[in-house]
Amino acid sequence: MDVARLTTPSFLVLGIIDKLGEASPYDVKVEAARTVAPFWSMPHAQVYAQCDRLVEAGLLSEVRQSGGRNRRLMRLTEAGRKALADWLADPAFVPVEARERGILKLWFGARPEVLAPVQLTEHHRTLAGYEELAEDVGELLTRGQREALEFGIRYERMMVDFWQWVERRGE
């Protein structure tokens, strides 16, 4: 498979399997939900489809466990390791697509005085969770993981600031 045809979800799967050493599609799904979901969500069905594509492309090898549920365990091949390394080394910029349902609702005429209090509560809650995580395990994270967590903290602070601004405009 041409590496240029790989998508970000392809690299998400490769990255998680690389971190885990070997994994089933279910393991990838669980690890994605546990780690990257706050900044990169991926539907469960897409995880399984990506695993199949990457095995077919020769970027993952697959071994079936005997007995029980006949689980598929996958590992990166040398080609998979190279594709992941090349992607990690590529500094190309891709614009962010902010998919904030509350902002979309504002655009279409939702009442700010109804939206803002709920949005503020939820963004404060998420911010508190990220800050607690940073305090509890921040020193145990790799540099990249800590920086991703810092992105989450700063994003939630920005969203709190934005919804406070929306709320003040109604006064």
Short mmCIF file of the C-alpha atoms (twelve columns), coordinates in Angstrom:
data_MODEL
# 
_entry.id   MODEL 
# 
loop_
_atom_site.group_PDB 
_atom_site.id 
_atom_site.type_symbol 
_atom_site.label_atom_id 
_atom_site.label_alt_id 
_atom_site.label_comp_id 
_atom_site.label_asym_id 
_atom_site.label_seq_id 
_atom_site.Cartn_x 
_atom_site.Cartn_y 
_atom_site.Cartn_z 
_atom_site.pdbx_PDB_model_num 
ATOM 1   C CA . MET A 1   0.000   0.000   0.000  1 
ATOM 2   C CA . ASP A 2   1.225   3.459   -0.863 1 
ATOM 3   C CA . VAL A 3   1.967   5.263   2.403  1 
ATOM 4   C CA . ALA A 4   0.487   8.433   0.890  1 
ATOM 5   C CA . ARG A 5   -2.891  6.646   0.891  1 
ATOM 6   C CA . LEU A 6   -2.759  5.961   4.613  1 
ATOM 7   C CA . THR A 7   -5.053  8.101   6.719  1 
ATOM 8   C CA . THR A 8   -4.653  9.510   10.209 1 
ATOM 9   C CA . PRO A 9   -6.762  6.616   11.580 1 
ATOM 10  C CA . SER A 10  -4.286  4.227   9.898  1 
ATOM 11  C CA . PHE A 11  -1.444  5.861   11.781 1 
ATOM 12  C CA . LEU A 12  -3.456  5.865   15.005 1 
ATOM 13  C CA . VAL A 13  -3.744  2.068   14.740 1 
ATOM 14  C CA . LEU A 14  -0.065  1.673   13.845 1 
ATOM 15  C CA . GLY A 15  0.968   3.935   16.719 1 
ATOM 16  C CA . ILE A 16  -1.104  2.123   19.321 1 
ATOM 17  C CA . ILE A 17  0.068   -1.310  18.206 1 
ATOM 18  C CA . ASP A 18  3.637   -0.007  18.225 1 
ATOM 19  C CA . LYS A 19  3.220   1.220   21.824 1 
ATOM 20  C CA . LEU A 20  1.596   -2.037  22.964 1 
ATOM 21  C CA . GLY A 21  3.987   -4.339  21.080 1 
ATOM 22  C CA . GLU A 22  1.158   -6.565  19.897 1 
ATOM 23  C CA . ALA A 23  -2.575  -6.114  20.083 1 
ATOM 24  C CA . SER A 24  -5.935  -7.338  18.913 1 
ATOM 25  C CA . PRO A 25  -8.341  -4.903  17.251 1 
ATOM 26  C CA . TYR A 26  -10.247 -4.883  20.560 1 
ATOM 27  C CA . ASP A 27  -7.048  -3.934  22.421 1 
ATOM 28  C CA . VAL A 28  -6.515  -1.068  19.958 1 
ATOM 29  C CA . LYS A 29  -10.087 0.135   20.508 1 
ATOM 30  C CA . VAL A 30  -9.696  0.043   24.313 1 
ATOM 31  C CA . GLU A 31  -6.306  1.775   24.269 1 
ATOM 32  C CA . ALA A 32  -7.564  4.489   21.898 1 
ATOM 33  C CA . ALA A 33  -10.533 5.147   24.211 1 
ATOM 34  C CA . ARG A 34  -8.199  5.219   27.223 1 
ATOM 35  C CA . THR A 35  -5.566  7.518   25.748 1 
ATOM 36  C CA . VAL A 36  -6.216  9.552   22.598 1 
ATOM 37  C CA . ALA A 37  -10.029 9.801   22.575 1 
ATOM 38  C CA . PRO A 38  -10.112 13.308  24.102 1 
ATOM 39  C CA . PHE A 39  -8.333  14.730  21.052 1 
ATOM 40  C CA . TRP A 40  -8.854  12.061  18.389 1 
ATOM 41  C CA . SER A 41  -11.979 9.920   18.425 1 
ATOM 42  C CA . MET A 42  -12.316 6.912   16.188 1 
ATOM 43  C CA . PRO A 43  -15.441 4.785   15.795 1 
ATOM 44  C CA . HIS A 44  -14.948 1.174   16.883 1 
ATOM 45  C CA . ALA A 45  -15.907 -0.193  13.474 1 
ATOM 46  C CA . GLN A 46  -13.192 1.952   11.906 1 
ATOM 47  C CA . VAL A 47  -10.555 0.380   14.188 1 
ATOM 48  C CA . TYR A 48  -11.446 -3.095  12.890 1 
ATOM 49  C CA . ALA A 49  -11.537 -1.900  9.265  1 
ATOM 50  C CA . GLN A 50  -8.149  -0.180  9.631  1 
ATOM 51  C CA . CYS A 51  -6.611  -3.314  11.139 1 
ATOM 52  C CA . ASP A 52  -7.839  -5.350  8.168  1 
ATOM 53  C CA . ARG A 53  -6.502  -2.762  5.680  1 
ATOM 54  C CA . LEU A 54  -3.107  -2.593  7.373  1 
ATOM 55  C CA . VAL A 55  -2.738  -6.386  7.494  1 
ATOM 56  C CA . GLU A 56  -3.693  -6.583  3.813  1 
ATOM 57  C CA . ALA A 57  -1.168  -3.831  3.014  1 
ATOM 58  C CA . GLY A 58  1.615   -5.712  4.804  1 
ATOM 59  C CA . LEU A 59  2.078   -3.058  7.483  1 
ATOM 60  C CA . LEU A 60  0.814   -5.371  10.231 1 
ATOM 61  C CA . SER A 61  1.360   -9.094  10.683 1 
ATOM 62  C CA . GLU A 62  -1.392  -11.178 12.211 1 
ATOM 63  C CA . VAL A 63  -1.356  -14.336 14.307 1 
ATOM 64  C CA . ARG A 64  -4.496  -16.096 15.520 1 
ATOM 65  C CA . GLN A 65  -4.453  -17.314 19.107 1 
ATOM 66  C CA . SER A 66  -5.546  -20.919 19.299 1 
ATOM 67  C CA . GLY A 67  -8.467  -21.892 21.497 1 
ATOM 68  C CA . GLY A 68  -11.040 -19.659 23.106 1 
ATOM 69  C CA . ARG A 69  -12.210 -16.804 20.946 1 
ATOM 70  C CA . ASN A 70  -9.487  -17.256 18.322 1 
ATOM 71  C CA . ARG A 71  -8.227  -13.689 18.909 1 
ATOM 72  C CA . ARG A 72  -6.191  -11.931 16.251 1 
ATOM 73  C CA . LEU A 73  -2.916  -10.501 17.542 1 
ATOM 74  C CA . MET A 74  -1.139  -7.998  15.334 1 
ATOM 75  C CA . ARG A 75  2.370   -6.572  15.289 1 
ATOM 76  C CA . LEU A 76  4.010   -3.948  13.107 1 
ATOM 77  C CA . THR A 77  6.032   -5.318  10.229 1 
ATOM 78  C CA . GLU A 78  9.236   -3.581  9.154  1 
ATOM 79  C CA . ALA A 79  7.183   -1.792  6.481  1 
ATOM 80  C CA . GLY A 80  4.685   -0.727  9.156  1 
ATOM 81  C CA . ARG A 81  7.474   0.517   11.416 1 
ATOM 82  C CA . LYS A 82  8.932   2.530   8.525  1 
ATOM 83  C CA . ALA A 83  5.549   3.998   7.541  1 
ATOM 84  C CA . LEU A 84  4.925   5.080   11.150 1 
ATOM 85  C CA . ALA A 85  8.440   6.553   11.494 1 
ATOM 86  C CA . ASP A 86  8.052   8.473   8.217  1 
ATOM 87  C CA . TRP A 87  4.674   9.848   9.325  1 
ATOM 88  C CA . LEU A 88  6.045   10.886  12.726 1 
ATOM 89  C CA . ALA A 89  8.938   12.685  11.034 1 
ATOM 90  C CA . ASP A 90  6.672   14.576  8.577  1 
ATOM 91  C CA . PRO A 91  6.142   18.145  9.866  1 
ATOM 92  C CA . ALA A 92  3.329   18.939  7.373  1 
ATOM 93  C CA . PHE A 93  0.577   21.212  8.689  1 
ATOM 94  C CA . VAL A 94  -3.053  20.137  8.401  1 
ATOM 95  C CA . PRO A 95  -5.638  22.695  9.555  1 
ATOM 96  C CA . VAL A 96  -7.691  21.704  12.583 1 
ATOM 97  C CA . GLU A 97  -11.370 21.010  12.074 1 
ATOM 98  C CA . ALA A 98  -13.073 22.018  15.310 1 
ATOM 99  C CA . ARG A 99  -16.220 19.942  15.627 1 
ATOM 100 C CA . GLU A 100 -17.974 21.679  18.492 1 
ATOM 101 C CA . ARG A 101 -21.688 20.970  18.472 1 
ATOM 102 C CA . GLY A 102 -22.422 24.007  20.664 1 
ATOM 103 C CA . ILE A 103 -20.753 26.344  18.170 1 
ATOM 104 C CA . LEU A 104 -22.732 24.780  15.322 1 
ATOM 105 C CA . LYS A 105 -25.925 25.316  17.306 1 
ATOM 106 C CA . LEU A 106 -25.005 28.976  17.884 1 
ATOM 107 C CA . TRP A 107 -24.456 29.379  14.143 1 
ATOM 108 C CA . PHE A 108 -27.947 28.070  13.399 1 
ATOM 109 C CA . GLY A 109 -29.649 30.258  15.982 1 
ATOM 110 C CA . ALA A 110 -29.685 28.370  19.289 1 
ATOM 111 C CA . ARG A 111 -30.197 30.595  22.302 1 
ATOM 112 C CA . PRO A 112 -26.836 31.445  23.908 1 
ATOM 113 C CA . GLU A 113 -28.424 31.857  27.346 1 
ATOM 114 C CA . VAL A 114 -29.559 28.219  27.148 1 
ATOM 115 C CA . LEU A 115 -26.316 26.808  25.710 1 
ATOM 116 C CA . ALA A 116 -23.675 28.757  27.646 1 
ATOM 117 C CA . PRO A 117 -24.401 27.492  31.192 1 
ATOM 118 C CA . VAL A 118 -24.307 23.831  30.128 1 
ATOM 119 C CA . GLN A 119 -21.209 24.335  27.979 1 
ATOM 120 C CA . LEU A 120 -19.444 26.124  30.821 1 
ATOM 121 C CA . THR A 121 -20.274 23.361  33.296 1 
ATOM 122 C CA . GLU A 122 -19.004 20.629  30.973 1 
ATOM 123 C CA . HIS A 123 -15.838 22.444  29.907 1 
ATOM 124 C CA . HIS A 124 -15.037 23.249  33.564 1 
ATOM 125 C CA . ARG A 125 -15.545 19.553  34.401 1 
ATOM 126 C CA . THR A 126 -13.311 18.380  31.565 1 
ATOM 127 C CA . LEU A 127 -10.656 20.968  32.447 1 
ATOM 128 C CA . ALA A 128 -10.645 19.840  36.073 1 
ATOM 129 C CA . GLY A 129 -10.200 16.220  34.959 1 
ATOM 130 C CA . TYR A 130 -7.253  17.098  32.726 1 
ATOM 131 C CA . GLU A 131 -5.629  19.219  35.434 1 
ATOM 132 C CA . GLU A 132 -6.064  16.403  37.949 1 
ATOM 133 C CA . LEU A 133 -4.544  13.940  35.496 1 
ATOM 134 C CA . ALA A 134 -1.582  16.272  34.947 1 
ATOM 135 C CA . GLU A 135 -1.041  16.545  38.695 1 
ATOM 136 C CA . ASP A 136 -1.442  12.798  39.354 1 
ATOM 137 C CA . VAL A 137 0.534   11.286  36.482 1 
ATOM 138 C CA . GLY A 138 2.047   14.200  34.573 1 
ATOM 139 C CA . GLU A 139 5.594   13.234  35.515 1 
ATOM 140 C CA . LEU A 140 5.040   9.633   34.324 1 
ATOM 141 C CA . LEU A 141 3.985   10.652  30.815 1 
ATOM 142 C CA . THR A 142 6.344   10.835  27.880 1 
ATOM 143 C CA . ARG A 143 7.115   14.322  26.650 1 
ATOM 144 C CA . GLY A 144 4.669   13.956  23.743 1 
ATOM 145 C CA . GLN A 145 1.921   12.604  25.996 1 
ATOM 146 C CA . ARG A 146 2.417   15.479  28.453 1 
ATOM 147 C CA . GLU A 147 2.302   17.975  25.598 1 
ATOM 148 C CA . ALA A 148 -0.925  16.410  24.282 1 
ATOM 149 C CA . LEU A 149 -2.404  16.684  27.780 1 
ATOM 150 C CA . GLU A 150 -1.291  20.324  27.933 1 
ATOM 151 C CA . PHE A 151 -3.106  20.892  24.633 1 
ATOM 152 C CA . GLY A 152 -6.278  19.520  26.250 1 
ATOM 153 C CA . ILE A 153 -5.850  21.789  29.263 1 
ATOM 154 C CA . ARG A 154 -5.288  24.876  27.133 1 
ATOM 155 C CA . TYR A 155 -8.159  23.982  24.804 1 
ATOM 156 C CA . GLU A 156 -10.579 23.592  27.709 1 
ATOM 157 C CA . ARG A 157 -9.393  26.889  29.226 1 
ATOM 158 C CA . MET A 158 -10.040 28.554  25.876 1 
ATOM 159 C CA . MET A 159 -13.520 27.012  25.679 1 
ATOM 160 C CA . VAL A 160 -14.336 28.185  29.213 1 
ATOM 161 C CA . ASP A 161 -13.173 31.676  28.255 1 
ATOM 162 C CA . PHE A 162 -15.235 31.571  25.041 1 
ATOM 163 C CA . TRP A 163 -18.478 30.457  26.738 1 
ATOM 164 C CA . GLN A 164 -17.998 33.029  29.509 1 
ATOM 165 C CA . TRP A 165 -17.707 35.648  26.766 1 
ATOM 166 C CA . VAL A 166 -20.909 34.332  25.119 1 
ATOM 167 C CA . GLU A 167 -22.675 34.455  28.474 1 
ATOM 168 C CA . ARG A 168 -21.496 38.039  29.198 1 
ATOM 169 C CA . ARG A 169 -22.726 39.249  25.797 1 
ATOM 170 C CA . GLY A 170 -26.273 38.383  26.814 1 
ATOM 171 C CA . GLU A 171 -26.177 40.601  29.884 1 
# 
